[in-house]
Structures are given as C-alpha cells and as structure tokens.
C-alpha cells in the first residue's frame, strides 16, 4: 500500500479518535436518499448546537472506536457520523427533528458516554429537557414544600384575623 495513503488513513483514525474523545455522544445515521442541500442544512443546524457531522469510511471508524463493544453492528452502508460535545446541548433534538422531516434519514445508533446505544435510546435522550430545564424542574420541586408551608401559615394567619 502506498505510504501516503497509509499515513492519510492513520491521520483520519486519529481525527476520529480526537472527535470521539471530546464528545459525549457519537451518533451513526443513514443518510441515503438525501440531497446535498439537505445534508448542508443538517450540518449547519448541528454546527449551531456545537456538534459536527462528517462522513468517514466505516473501517476507519471501527478502528478509532475499537474499545467500544458493538460498534461494528452499526457500521454497514453509508453513514453520517455526528459528534455531539454534550448530549444535552440540543444537537440530538436537532437530529430527531431532521429525521421526522426527512423520512429517508434515520438514526441507527451510536456511542453515548462510552457505551453503545441503539437509535431508540438516542431518540429518548433527545426528548429529555435541556440541562437548564432539568435544573429548573428540580428547583421547583425543592421549593414546593416551602411554598406550601408559607401558604398554610398565611391561611392560618388570615383565619385568626
């Protein structure tokens, strides 16, 4: 094999490893049937969320993610690989919204926090509220007992008057 081709493949594997290590989720998507315009639209919306979408050879991705069991099961056919810095940053929501809009696009599965996940799990993650939303819900739940106590005390005080 030509030395320059081998070096290019090694660089690509290294690039994939770097992207995967700095991402909390790597999603494998089937993009067959999409136009270049559609893919560009998806890439733009993902870039706004801090995610990156690339097409790589499956064999190179398999080498880069060799430490994750089960990756090979999802590496068949052409794949679009989406690297999400944070699984709760809205990029997964963007992917599922795009998949609903374009029937030929599908989320096969991926790697979330170093573990293999199927498409159904990734769609479930996408439907969760953002970190800010979850923190807001938690604070609301924590404040509820104090709010109820204050309301009860004010009702008792108003009855005594």
Buried (B, 14 or more C-beta within 10 A) or exposed (E): EEEEEEEEBEEBBEBBBEBBEEBBBBBBBBBEEBEEEBBEBBBEBBEEBBBBBBEBBBEBBBBBBEEBEEBBEBBEEEBBBBBBBBBBBBBBBBBBBBBEEBEEBBBBBBBBEEEBBBBEBBBEBBEEEEEEEEEEEEEEEEEEEEEEEEEEEEEEEEEEE
